[in-house]
Amino acid sequence: MKESIKEILFSQEAISQRVKELGAQLTEDYAGKSPLLIGVLKGCFVFLADIARNIDLNCEVRFITASSYGAGTITSGDVKIGMDFDFEIAGRDIIIIEDILDSGVTLTTLRGFIAARGPASLKICTLLDKPARRQAPLYADYIGFECPDEFVVGYGLDFAESYRNLPYVAILKPEAYS
């Protein structure tokens, strides 16, 4: 697996430090509130677990599946939301937790899906922001790192369901996915 890695972009230590900073910011911004963290599966699971442990507030954690990639490396443009909510959104402070904001296609659709249910507030927290690939006019409210226009894996991000368990974010060698 590691032989397919071109370069480590964000080390385990750098990610840990940045997640602590984001957790502190969310704790401050949502003081006196109980935000609902909605993780976008599957890629968010590592980031969501770490960010939730760094938010010093009562918060609820839920999940949704949404994707426009399938097994590819670029968006198909066809967003699939895999489940509806079996919990209340209306009047709640919602934070969407995402692994990477890339094209913005998936998150734009998901944001609209959630906004239609009447939350008190709706923010996006992403580990990685890749603005070079943006196709939709969407921006995250909380960003871990800006990511170069490379195909990255690790810390929950995958290629064909592999590499999620790497403790860092790395660039995958093109020959590994071409």
C-alpha positions in Angstrom: 0.0 0.0 0.0 2.7 2.5 1.0 4.6 1.9 -2.3 1.7 3.6 -4.1 2.2 6.8 -2.1 3.9 9.6 -4.0 4.2 12.1 -1.1 2.7 12.7 2.4 1.0 16.1 2.3 -0.3 16.3 5.9 1.3 14.3 8.6 -0.5 12.6 11.4 0.9 15.2 13.8 -0.2 18.1 11.6 -3.7 16.7 11.3 -4.0 16.1 15.0 -3.0 19.7 15.7 -5.3 21.2 13.2 -8.3 19.0 14.4 -7.7 20.3 17.9 -7.8 23.9 16.6 -11.0 23.3 14.7 -12.5 21.6 17.7 -11.7 24.7 19.9 -13.1 27.0 17.2 -16.4 25.0 17.0 -16.6 24.9 20.8 -16.3 28.7 20.9 -18.7 29.4 18.0 -21.4 27.0 19.4 -21.0 27.9 23.1 -24.3 27.3 24.8 -25.7 25.2 21.9 -25.8 21.5 21.2 -24.9 21.2 17.5 -25.8 18.1 15.4 -22.8 16.8 13.5 -23.8 15.1 10.3 -21.0 13.1 8.8 -20.9 12.3 5.1 -19.9 8.7 4.8 -17.7 7.0 4.2 -14.7 9.3 4.0 -15.6 11.4 7.0 -15.5 8.7 9.6 -11.9 9.3 10.9 -12.2 13.1 10.8 -15.6 13.1 12.4 -14.4 10.8 15.3 -11.5 13.1 16.0 -13.3 16.4 15.6 -16.2 15.2 17.9 -13.7 14.3 20.6 -12.2 17.8 20.3 -15.5 19.7 20.7 -16.2 20.5 24.3 -20.0 20.7 24.0 -22.9 18.4 24.1 -23.3 17.3 20.5 -25.1 14.6 18.6 -23.5 12.6 15.8 -25.4 11.2 12.8 -24.5 10.1 9.4 -25.6 10.3 5.8 -24.3 8.8 2.6 -23.8 11.0 -0.4 -21.5 10.7 -3.4 -20.9 11.7 -6.9 -17.7 9.7 -7.5 -18.4 6.0 -7.3 -15.1 4.2 -8.0 -13.8 7.1 -10.1 -11.4 9.9 -9.4 -13.5 12.7 -10.7 -17.2 13.6 -10.1 -19.8 12.1 -12.3 -22.1 15.0 -11.5 -24.8 12.6 -10.5 -25.2 12.9 -6.7 -26.7 10.0 -4.8 -28.0 10.5 -1.3 -28.2 7.1 0.2 -30.6 7.7 3.1 -33.1 10.1 4.5 -33.0 11.4 8.1 -34.7 9.4 10.8 -34.1 12.4 13.2 -35.3 16.0 13.5 -33.4 18.7 11.6 -35.8 21.6 12.0 -34.6 24.3 14.4 -31.3 22.6 15.1 -27.7 23.9 14.6 -26.2 21.6 12.0 -22.6 21.1 11.1 -21.9 18.9 8.0 -18.6 17.1 8.5 -16.9 16.2 5.3 -13.5 14.7 4.4 -12.9 16.8 1.3 -14.6 19.7 -0.5 -13.6 19.1 -4.1 -16.0 19.9 -6.9 -18.7 21.0 -4.5 -21.3 19.1 -6.4 -22.0 16.6 -3.7 -22.0 19.1 -0.8 -24.2 21.6 -2.8 -26.9 18.9 -3.2 -26.5 17.7 0.4 -26.7 21.3 1.8 -29.9 21.9 -0.1 -31.3 18.6 1.1 -30.6 19.6 4.7 -31.6 23.2 4.3 -35.0 22.2 3.0 -35.7 20.7 6.5 -35.4 24.0 8.3 -32.3 24.0 10.5 -31.6 26.9 12.8 -28.1 27.1 11.2 -26.2 25.1 8.7 -22.4 25.1 8.4 -19.8 23.0 6.7 -16.6 21.7 8.3 -14.2 19.9 6.0 -10.8 18.4 6.6 -9.6 19.3 3.1 -10.6 22.1 0.6 -9.5 21.6 -3.0 -10.6 24.9 -4.7 -8.9 24.1 -8.0 -11.6 21.5 -8.7 -14.6 23.6 -7.7 -17.6 23.3 -10.1 -20.2 24.7 -7.7 -20.1 28.0 -5.9 -19.7 26.5 -2.4 -17.4 27.3 0.4 -16.7 25.6 3.7 -17.1 27.5 7.0 -14.3 25.5 8.7 -11.4 24.2 6.8 -8.6 21.9 8.0 -6.2 22.4 5.1 -6.2 23.7 1.6 -5.3 20.8 -0.7 -3.5 21.0 -4.0 -5.0 19.6 -7.2 -3.8 16.1 -6.6 -5.6 12.8 -5.9 -5.2 12.2 -2.2 -5.9 9.3 0.1 -5.6 8.5 3.8 -7.2 9.6 7.1 -10.6 8.3 5.8 -10.1 9.2 2.1 -9.9 6.3 -0.3 -9.4 5.1 -3.8 -11.7 2.1 -4.5 -12.2 1.6 -0.8 -8.5 1.3 0.0 -6.1 3.6 1.8 -8.6 4.9 4.3 -6.6 3.5 7.2 -3.5 5.6 6.6 -2.9 8.0 9.5 -1.9 10.8 7.2 -3.1 12.4 3.9 -0.9 11.6 0.9 -0.8 12.0 -2.8 -1.5 8.7 -4.6 0.8 7.8 -7.5 -1.1 8.1 -10.8 -0.1 4.6 -11.8 -2.1 3.3 -8.7 -5.4 4.6 -10.2 -4.9 4.8 -13.9 
